[in-house]
Amino acid sequence: MATAGPGRGTNSVNLRLYNERSLLQRLRRAGEASKADLARWAQLTNTAVGSIVQSLEESRLIEPAGRRQEGQRGQPAGLYRINPEGAYGIGVRLDRTSIETVMIDLGGRILARAAHDLLLPHPDKALALVREDVLRMIDTLGRAQRGRLMGIGLAQPYNLGAWLRELDLEADFRIWDEVDFGEMLAQAVDLPVFKENDGNAAAIAELFFGVGREENDFLYIFIGAALGAGAVTGGESLRGASGNAADLGLMPVPPSRLASAPVPARRWDILLSRASLNALTRHLRHQGIAVHGHTDLEACVQANRPEVREWLEDCIDALVPSIRASLAVLDLPVVVLDCDIDSGLIDQLMQGLDQGLRAIAPEARQTPRILRGSFRADAGAIGAASLPMFFNFSPRADVLRGHSHPRHQETANA
């Protein structure tokens, strides 16, 4: 797809590129559509849409999907759909206790995966692990497919060296706040790297491959070892000055009432210390229950243990006012909730949040709809792999301003 540079004629080129991406988005949402459908949705002429469809088909981003009889007369209309093999993205998710790398196609399907469950090592060692995984995945692609690899997405928590007390980690990650791992990775594999914090990346995955097929505005919340979040407004990811808009985990909350919770050094605690699987694990262990991973956590949820219900009540008690405050600022009608584990936990969280938000709904304000996220434990990794797709194919406002390939995203704070 063409890119635009500064100078005369830029606006028309940018508009063409924006329209191409808008039609791709329409096809992602609809599944399949005719040229007449696309012209009607985009409010473009049949000639303009025909030219764009031809360009997208030649680029292998879309493909024919059979025919449909539009009416009683005339030839059946040709249908088009997204070609999953039209583009590929690789995503690297760095967490304080794991490294995960996946490769996806334009349909969002995971094609390859590598994972390392370990305390995040020195950046040089982490780079060696990630580079080997990335190159192994690239080797699985044919020559033509490699030409459609759009880059690497990197998702990692903001300030890896912070909040270790809240996460019950005895480690020193301060070196990670002093290096640009995205730049290191770009040089190591000679590919563009697009960076976002892990909450924003997972929200982008939902926008591109999940609930974003139907929703343009939502607050995204992911409950994992910590708590990640992001906001989507008008079909675009809200970034903020440092790339950390909607970082709900840092919302100030009163200290937990659970006996297992560490006493904060200040009057207020932060949300991630209460609304996280780390807090659940800590509470279970405090009660003498052995927990060694997600399987043990899900077993406790399935057994309906009272300790899980105690944490759940405390978690929801902290989440409800935090969400209400966020929605008061962002004016979003939907909350998307996902979690590293399930076994009924997501349903319980959704039900509790809905009841809690209804109970404190202010006058003249509706309670948001709460939707289930699409990816569970894969949210962070698919979010990372979605970044090259999103920045290359999403109809963002930046495209109209001439920033069709946002190099600044490669060096933004993560």
Disulfide bonds with the S-S distance in Angstrom:
none
